[in-house]
């Protein structure tokens, strides 16, 4: 996917219209200043998911995971 690039001066003039376009199309816009990337405008995806509970109802434990096993481990050689 090719990201649309726009100069900072053009972004300043068209900011609100660009925000509507990004929301509508879902395609990000890269803002440059003197030819160098300085910012990226992308659609809001909501808050990031927290690590706690992310896999709830997706993993099933079968068997006993608490009792020791009969295999010796050699951690350091």
N, C-alpha and C positions, 0 to 999 in steps of 0.2 A: 504494500500500500504506500503510495507516494503522499507525503504530508505537504499540504499547501503552505507556502512560505509567503510572508508579508512583511514589509518594512514597518518599523515602529511608527513612523510619521503617518503612514496609511492606516495602521491599526488605530491610532489615536483618533483619526477622522471618522472611522467606520466601526468603532468598538461595539456599539449596541447592535448594529446590524450583523456583525460577525458573531456575536454571542447567540443571536437568534439562529443564524445559519448552522453553527456548530451544534446547537441543541437539536435542530431539525434533522441534519444529516448524520450526526454522530462522528464526523471526521474532524480531527484536530487541526489547528492552525499554528504554525511556528512563527513567532515574531522575532525579527532580526533587527539589529542596530549596527550600522556600518558593516553589514554582511555577516555578522556573527550572531548566532542564536542567543537570545536572552530570556525568552519565555515561551511557553506553549499553552494554548487555550484548547481545552478538551472538555467533552461533556462530563457533567458531574455524575459519578457512579455511586453516590451514597457513601456513608462512612465505611471505613475498612472493617472487615470482619475480625472480631477478636479471636484469639487462639483457643480460648476456653469454650468448649461446647461446639466447636465447628464440626466435629465428626459425630455428633450425637445422632443416633439412629442410623449410622452408616457403617459402624463396626460391630460385629457380633463376636463375643468371646465364647469359645467352646472349650470345655475342659477346665481343669484346675490350673490357674495361673499363679497361685500363691504358694503351694507346697513345693519343697525343694525337689529337684530331680536327682536321679542316681548317677549323674555324670560329673566327674571332677573337672574343673576348669583350671588351666594353668595360665594365669594372667601375666606373669613376668617370667622371662627366661633368663 
